[in-house]
Structures are given as C-alpha cells and as structure tokens.
C-alpha cells in the first residue's frame, strides 16, 4: 500500500492561494486520561485574528513519515483557501501516545470527540469542524459522525463502509475473505509496531515501542468473530442510519472494494450525496484510471456550504453521480476508462429497472426456462486470476482475461446482445439449489465477452450458504435438500455494447478470495423460474446528466523527498504439475524514501503467498511477510513480520511472528499461535 502522487497531464500544482499558509508541526492535543495525540496543522497566517473552520483527517498511518507526501498535496490546499487543516495520528500511531489494539475501537471515537473539544477552545478556530478521510479515515468519519458532537458539521468519506461485516477486508457474503483477512492483519501487525520518534517524544519512545511490539495480532480477534455479532455491529453505522444527522459526501470508484456502501448511504442516510468514478482505492484528484477530477475543488465547495454557510449550490445538486464506463478488453491495469458522467436525483431511481435472465444448458436465456439440474463441482484453484480484492491502482491489481478461469467453473453465456445495455447498480442471482455437504459457498462472476473472445470481469459476489437465514446465526445445510437464496454481486456502472455477450460463472470455490469449504462440494443448481440473473438496467436518462461537470484536478506542491529505492511489483501464478499445487505469489517492494525536512527514512516490502492443492481444500495456506524500516542516523529501526494461516476440518490455525531491530541489533522477537474453531466456514 503505497501513498504516492500519481502524475497526470491534467494535474495542476497550485502555489498561490487566497491565504498565506503557516504549518504548525508536533502540536500536542491533551486527552482526559493524560495521553496526548500528535497533530500537524496548516492554517491561514491570520487565523488567530480571523478564526476559520477546521478540516480534520484522523488516521493511524504516521503523519510525519508514511503519509507526509500525500498530506502535503491536500492539507495546505485547504488551508490556502481559508481553513485550518489538521492531520492527527490516532492513539498508538505515529508520535501519539499509547498503543493501537484494534481497528475502530470506541476509544478511537472517544478521542476524536476530545479533539473536537480541544478545537472549540482554540482562538484560531470558529468551532465548526468537518472530517475527511479515505479508507480508515472514511470509516472513522462515519463512526464519529454517529456520535453527534455539536462541533462536527459534515464529513467527506471516501472508500469506506457503513457495514463492517459485509463490506470490509474480513468477511464477504459471510465467507472468510482469504485474500485480505490475513494480509490486512499482517499489514497492521507491522504498521502498528513502528515506534515514536525520540526527537519528538523524548526518552519514553523505547518503552512505548516495546508495548507496540507486544500488541496481539488483530487477526486473532477478527477470526474469533466469524458471524455478524456485536463485535462487527460496533462501528457499523447501518445499525441506525438515523444517527447520521449531518451532511455526508460519500465517494468511491468502480475499482474500489467499498463502492456498494455509497448506494446504501445515499438511500438510507438522511443527508447524504454520492459520487462514484472509475477509480481505485484513492483520492479522485490523483486516482487511476482516468478521468481524475478536481476533487479538492469539490471538497472546498462542500466545506464552504456546510462549514462557512456559503451557498455553493451543493443542496440543489443530484443525489448521486456516476461515471458509466465503456466495456474494455481485460487488462491488469487501465490508465483510462472511457465513458460518461450521469446523475440521478435519488437512489434507488425509477430510471433503473430489473431485467431477468434465466439459465439453460450453458446458456443465458432472455425467457424463462424449464427446470433441470446442473452440477457445479469444486475446483479448488478457481479464482487465481481474480486480481486483488481492493485495488490501489498498483501494477497488476486487476483481473486477468477470465478465459483463464472459465474452464474451472460452470459457465452460462448469452447470445450476442442485440442492443446496448447500461448496467447501473448491483446485479443479483436468485438460485434454487442443493448441496452435497453441510457446509458450502457459492461464488459468481459476471463477465462481458468481446466478439473476439476476450472475457472481462465486470462484477463478482459470493455467499456462505450456511448463512441463508442470517449472517448472525449460521446453520448446517441438509445435503440433498432444496434451498432458495439470493446472492448479491458487487455494484457496477458499465455499458455493454451490442454484439458482446454476457457470461455468468457459478462455482463453490473462489480461492483466494474465499477460504475453501472444509470438504469438496458439489452444488446442484435447479434452473427454471426460481433461478435467474437479475440485472439493474438504466432504461432512461434522468435529465440531470448534463449537470455533472468537474474542474481539472489541482493539488498543493509535493514536499521534497529523495527516492532511495524505487517501487516494484510482481504477481505470479504457478502450477506444480507433479504435486498439483497452485501458487499465487504477490510481491510488492513499496520503495524507500528520505524526507529532507525531518531526516526520516522509511520504506517497506511485502510478499503474500497463497497455496492450494487441486482437490484438497484443507491444503489451503496463506503466508504474509513484511519488512519495514523507519528512522534516521542514530535511530534506525527495522521490523520483520511473518504470518501464516491454515485449517483442518475443525479449526483455523494462525501463527504470527514479529522481530525488531534497533541500530542493527535485535531488540525484540515474539510469536503468537492461535487455534480457532471453524464456525461454518
């Protein structure tokens, strides 16, 4: 996960602003329990004479090194336009006191409320606060908004979710998200172990560092909660949307893993507007693929409207805006996705209608079909070419040509389309089925097949079939018994041109996105009236499409940095034919940089390996490794982590080891071993 600035011919660096900007580093925010949070604040030079509203970004990603480059292009821009823009490291991260024991704790929210209290007392602040954040910062923006502090007037949340169980990097459709559960846990295992800077905090840094190194790996808790229990309901604002009483601007991209939540927030939150572009998991002014937009200008319009009370026309704008992209042949990266901007006055919208497509003998039929059984057997290596769960715009993130996958699942293909289809929203699949085993899952892929044969993944979804009743109370399936369910696929906004075909793939495996069921499974899909693919088709325009316009992207100047080591990414699938082992190796050297303004050097390398033997679901194994450096001459720290996950019929097995070095000498080493019962996984 690299925080960089993507170069674009449309990107403009702005150096002159209406307000002269001053930067205050190493500002301490005291908390009621005696701890302190570390902040950097950019503000207009005359803010003490003319107080300004505050924009807060509240993250665990180390403002003084790891996000310093990306922070430099955004926060000074807001400050130059009349805001105090704050970057605060949450408790246990960066130079802030304490340890970070897990994601999205109540303590994290409580501390944010105290930050608001502190802001209200500052002579340079009007007391009006807006929060902005991507990913973690988008999550906690929603969660803190639901706490209803009077100072918080609005939030801009990017690449985040309202439902921690359904839509984060842990479970998907009730299945263990094998591709990301351990990877993200191993990431935070390493990230959270990085020390405070002794030049900033003094001698106590080393004692705090040992506490951080001793923090239990988050995956142990995540895997101990395999159903949607109180652990996941905490921080899931969809438990009560009515608590979101302030205006919300929810933003994502079609390549991002969190796009579905934008639809839900616009539908259910009282004062939400949405934007979905073609982008990956990134801010839209620097995101790929193009078109990027002048997102910082959009933020200023939003801040002016809700923090300064200036009418910028935001209230009159459509509820949700989309980039409907053209179908493209498969590539593991797109620099650009051609398409068009559209808008809808609300979501759901009367301009989108459901089109049913039925299954018959390997075909997708536009008319209902007769009832027959289609056997769908397990192929454990199905899914190796799916791409990553949450693309960051890095090389190799996206799915390969799905012809590499289609022979490992049961396929249903339409005739060439007679007219264009504009798909907007979440496809669903109604399925009547039986299972050969008590535990099973189903994975679906919706692809578009070009006239020349290439197959491009548009959307996918999966469901743990033991969660038919709910994600809270799984039940064993009765082998051979008929069941009926609906599986939701990820939302899409795409035009499929006439002459192309739709492809639907059905499988009881999707490695490494889904952890395999304990035993090989054969599903029997029963076609007919009760089994259909349901497509959300935009049948008419809203009349608002012409209102969607954006300026070209602008940023503040990037801080000086020295590139010590360039980034490098490889992603390789291999098959050992003698043992029939399939292996996906994903290696990312995220480079190393030196920041001249504080002398800090930081960098990282990450390797993730996913293994499975054909026909043997219990052979599944994930290994995640991190190397991380941060420091300066005389204060050089290195962290190495190794994480593994396996299973048998009854249990999951987790091993996490961390080793730390200080100035070349081993400082710390510890291993955690955890055995966790499978709960219908």
Protein Blocks (a to p, Z undefined) as FASTA:
>chain_A
ZZdddddfkbccdfbdfbdcdddehiacddfkopacdddddddfklmmmccdddddddfe
opklmmmmmmmmmmmmmmmnopacdddddehiajbgcjdfbghifklmmmmmmmmmmmmm
pmkbghiacdddehjlmmmmmmmmmnopaklnbdcdehiafblklmmckbgghiacfklm
mmmmmmmmmmmmpccdfklnommlmmmmmmmmmpccfklmmmmmmbccfklmnopaklom
mlmmbccdddddfkbmklmmmmmmmmmmmbbcddddfbdcddfklcccdddddfklmmmm
mmmmmmnopaehlmmpcfbdcdddddddddfbdfbdcddddddfbdcdfkbccdddddee
hiacfbdcddddddddddfkgojlnopfbdghiahkaccdfklmmmmcccddddddfbdc
ddedjdddddddddfbfbdcdddddddddfkopacdfbdcdddfklmmbmklgcdddehi
acddddddddddddddehiacdddddfbdcfkbccdfbdcdddddedjklccdddddfbd
ehlmmmpccdddddddddddddfbdcdddddddddfknopacddddddebjaddfknopa
cdddddddddddehiaklgccdddddddeddehiacdddddddddddfkbccdddddddd
eehiafbdcddddddddehZZ
